[in-house]
Amino acid sequence: MMTNVYNIDYMNDQINKAVNILNRGGIVIFPTDTAFGIGCRIDDEKAVQRLFKTRQRPETKTPTVSVSGIEMAKKHWKDVSDEVVEK
């Protein structure tokens, strides 16, 4: 069995850089379990517009949005269905 070795200090440094970029309205590219993702803060309208432009994606084709919990989801969407709340 092969063991992956990660440099925690390097990873923390990269995470901090990404957070700083996001907090300044930037866009970051990040690895996921299957591919690379591209993202920005949902509460930064200019960053969201830049994300759509960068991805060359029509605004009618919304991207995936990750939230920390139901309260964050409710903050950004008017209608959060009971089915989502129950899960």
C-alpha positions in Angstrom: 0.0 0.0 0.0 1.3 3.4 -1.0 1.2 6.2 1.6 0.8 9.8 0.5 2.9 12.3 2.5 1.7 15.9 2.7 3.5 18.9 3.9 0.9 20.4 6.3 2.7 23.8 6.4 2.6 24.1 2.6 -1.0 23.1 2.5 -2.0 25.6 5.1 0.0 28.3 3.2 -1.9 27.5 0.0 -5.2 27.5 1.8 -4.4 30.9 3.3 -3.4 32.3 -0.1 -6.7 31.1 -1.6 -8.7 32.7 1.3 -6.9 36.0 0.7 -7.6 35.8 -3.0 -11.3 35.1 -2.4 -11.6 37.8 0.2 -10.2 40.3 -2.4 -12.8 39.3 -4.9 -10.6 36.9 -6.8 -11.3 33.5 -8.4 -9.4 30.3 -7.4 -8.9 27.0 -9.0 -8.8 24.0 -6.6 -8.6 20.2 -6.8 -11.7 18.1 -6.0 -12.0 14.3 -5.8 -12.7 14.0 -9.6 -11.5 17.2 -11.4 -10.5 20.8 -10.8 -13.0 23.3 -9.6 -13.1 27.0 -10.1 -14.8 29.3 -7.6 -15.4 32.6 -6.0 -17.4 34.0 -3.1 -21.1 33.9 -3.7 -21.6 37.2 -1.8 -19.3 39.1 -4.2 -21.4 40.0 -7.3 -18.4 41.2 -9.4 -16.5 38.0 -8.6 -19.6 35.9 -9.6 -19.9 37.9 -12.9 -16.2 37.4 -13.6 -16.6 33.6 -12.9 -19.3 33.4 -15.5 -17.3 35.3 -18.0 -14.1 33.3 -17.3 -16.0 30.0 -17.7 -17.8 31.4 -20.8 -21.0 30.1 -19.2 -24.5 31.7 -19.7 -26.0 33.1 -16.5 -29.0 30.8 -17.0 -26.7 27.8 -16.4 -25.8 28.2 -12.8 -22.7 26.6 -11.2 -22.6 24.4 -8.2 -22.6 26.3 -4.9 -21.2 25.0 -1.7 -22.5 26.2 1.6 -21.5 25.5 5.2 -25.0 24.7 6.3 -28.7 25.5 6.0 -28.4 29.0 7.5 -25.9 30.0 4.8 -28.1 28.5 2.1 -31.1 30.5 3.4 -29.0 33.7 3.5 -28.3 33.4 -0.3 -31.6 31.9 -1.6 -35.1 33.1 -1.0 -36.7 29.7 -1.4 -35.0 26.7 0.3 -37.4 23.8 0.1 -38.4 21.8 3.2 -36.9 18.7 1.5 -33.5 20.4 1.5 -33.9 21.6 5.1 -34.8 18.1 6.3 -31.6 16.6 4.7 
